[in-house]
Amino acid sequence: GLPESPPPVLSERRKTRQLQVGPVGVGSDHPISVQSMTTTVTADVNATLQQIAELTAAGCDIVRVACPSADDAEALPAIARKSQIPVIADIHFQPKYVFAAIEAGCAAVRVNPGNIKKFDDRVGEIAQAAKDHGTPIRIGVNAGSLDKRLMEKYGKATPEALAESALWEASLFAEHDFHDLKISVKHNDPVVMIRAYEILAEQCDYPLHLGVTEAGPAFQGTIKSAVAFGALLRQGIGDTIRVSLSAPPVEEVKVGAQILQSLNLRPKKLEIVSCPSCGRAQVDVYRLADEVTAGLQGMEVPLRVAVMGCVVNGPGEAKEADLGVASGNGKGQIFVKGEVIKTVPEHQIVETLIEEAMRIAEEMGET
Ligand code: SF4
């Protein structure tokens, strides 16, 4: 077919420095990446690698592993070597693990200076080790780990306090001529978080790692993250994202990927355009949408599939879809690009859609 022009985006990316987290570029020259964090005990190498494989399959670009103990630090070389995606070691409190992670070949290290005692004294050493290995570092604060000095100055974790804290940390590294940094300023309140990133975006050109921290269980956390990231991405702010949910990390990755896809910041894969159902519906739209979603999961070609509850508006409403169904009278009208191609009994709707999806995928030159 004709080459398609890229789908429109809402704004140009804020211009940033570029850095490499292993093979994944982070910064305005690169696509926005999706991160998550493993929940396994890092020292359990097999379990951790298994979870990383699941995250990779779900669309994760970069994975972070916690490193709270010497056993975890010892596991880092094997994990870094065998993971399909770059691994970032997440270090709190203990500078010695920062060095261990860099030596282990981790693609980057996340340090929380607010949590590393006497951090000031060690920045030079950390910067030198990171420079020697070409390892970028993520710095920045969570509301919970704001520096005491700033807590006293601002009274609480305000956007200004978060931004000032992060910029102060960056300046410590800059003094040692180290700029391979990305920054996060996380807060559980999207309003504070959005404002903090806006201030940061104005005042530096480091790539930014977006996150709403402690966002909550899946439903609340998904919405908080989507709203907060949307407000920032709309301004071109954000180079890598992590959705934090009190839910399995695969869910975080799916939400992160979906947020980027929704704004055309990541190529769309399967998209289900399903109607909300109404009094005209002659089929259980919710169930049908779920079954079609499950049946087409894992399709590698971008496909828009419409699932409509009735024939009144079905084909018309879904002209933009590649494929769809409008149900009525125990039957489903299957349509391709808005044209009805056949009518099948209700129980054959899902299998027919899958068949047609495969045919379209083949026509697109991929399977
Ligand atoms: Fe209602 Fe039909 Fe529209 Fe679904 S497609 S919302 S059932 S009118």
Boltz pocket constraint, residues with backbone or C-beta under 6 A from the ligand:
constraints:
  - pocket:
      binder: B
      contacts: [[A, 275], [A, 276], [A, 277], [A, 278], [A, 279], [A, 280], [A, 281], [A, 282], [A, 308], [A, 309], [A, 310], [A, 311], [A, 312], [A, 313], [A, 314], [A, 317]]
      max_distance: 6.0
